[in-house]
Each structure stands twice: as structure tokens, then as C-alpha cells.
Amino acid sequence: MIAVMGAAMFYGVIGLAAITRPQTLLKGFGIEAIGPESRNEIRGAYGGFPFVVAGLLLFALTRPDVSDGILLALAASSAGMALGRIVFALTDRQLGRYPAIFLVLEMAAAMIIASDIRGL
């Protein structure tokens, strides 16, 4: 339960940063939000989606009857993001500092979230 709350906080912080500071959130990745379209994309994909993930994680803690499905879907989503970074690292034979940090955080989130699935 505490671990899932931590994962919810992780995703909530990312969402808040994306919505309030879209122009700086992805600078460490070499991505600049220079126009309204790019800020909109960052706010949607890196803001709205993580907020919903955080909300679903907290909701899962209150509804044991549906929590396993929610946690499985969100653990798989986190693992999928990490997998994409691993494929990139193997394909391009490099992984920058920020992508490496997020790789570790996404893998940790996937394992933390999956650890609360009762059926596993």
C-alpha cells in the first residue's frame, strides 16, 4: 500500500511538472517546448496521463475488487516505457543521463506497482 502510494506520488509529480513547466520538463532530454503545440503535447502526454495514473493508483487502494486489474495495467505501462528505453539503448548503443534516470524510475515503478497485485 505504501509502495503504491509512492508510485502515485512519482506519477503525480511528473504530471504536475509537465502541466506547470512544460517548457523545462524535457530539456534534459534535448527536447524544447518552443510553441503552443509542443507545450500542449507535453502537458497532455507527460501531464494529463501521469495524473490519471496517479489517480488510478490511489483509486486501486480503495477498491480491492478492481485493484488487481488496475495495478496490472499500470505496472505493464511503466514496464513498457522502460522497455522502450532499453530497446533504444541497445539499438543506438547509448543512453543519456536523463533517460537512464527515468529508466530506473520506470522499472522501479513497475516492480512496486506489481508487488501489490494479490493474484501474482
Secondary structure, 3 states (H helix, E strand, C coil): CHHHHHHHHHHHHHHHHHHHCHHHHCHHHCCCCCCHHHHHHHHHHHHHHHHHHHHHHHHHHHCHHHHHHHHHHHHHHHHHHHHHHHHHHHHHCCCCHHHHHHHHHHHHHHHHHHHCCCCC
